[in-house]
Amino acid sequence: MSAPYRNPVKVVLPFFVVLGAAVWYFSRPGNTLLGGTVNTAPRHRQVWEWLRHPEAHPDWMVHAGERCGAAPFQIPTDGFIGYLWDDSFRPGHRHTGVDIFGGTEAAQTPVYAAADGYLTRLGDWKSSLIQRIPEDPLHPGRQIWLYYTHMADAQGNSFIEAAFPPGSSEVFVSAGTLLGYQGNYSGDPFKPVGVHLHFSIVKDRGGNFLNELEIGNTLDPSPYLNLPLNAHTNQGQIPVCPEGTTTDEPSP
Ligand SMILES: [Zn+2]
């Protein structure tokens, strides 16, 4: 007696067809069922590699003060842009900005204003600043905001410059002004993040900034920095200025 023969290909193949279709479906650009999920896995691997061996990848770095081609804003800090706008760290999550990993310890990599504008720091902000840009350089007539965060250590000790204490409001700074230093503050001292700056462009309503945690309240930063920073359309490119298109601002 022998068991009835089953061709293993016929048994296993449908499983892989269904699996493949599911992977394709959930990773499509613009898929909204899981909140616009994209395949962030390759960037997880790159960030992990960068954090362990930053010295091995100088070609992955952007530099504070650089302006890629005709970009209206300058790069706010040194590092590897590891995560992009609308990346996804868990089902339903949509990343509202870019994460620039300095490849250093906390409190070492400076963060500079990306443009001229007016800084605000709310009374309970340990690691964050927001900068009002009265005129969106790409859409004249509307106001936008630049948000800079993770400028504190795991315990919430701030690395923001003393010139911008909690409660600061409408302090004018020009592009290239030192704002603070990259940190690893996450809100949970037991789960610090890798040292980086999170930088995002936030929409305005009625003269106020909207909640930065909602993707719909933020703008794709790609055209503002002239880099491929949209997780859906970036095809595995490391976002750096193409050779010869960089204008360095005077040393900030
Ligand atoms: Zn981020």
Boltz pocket constraint, residues with backbone or C-beta under 6 A from the ligand:
constraints:
  - pocket:
      binder: B
      contacts: [[A, 83], [A, 95], [A, 97], [A, 98], [A, 99], [A, 197], [A, 198], [A, 199]]
      max_distance: 6.0
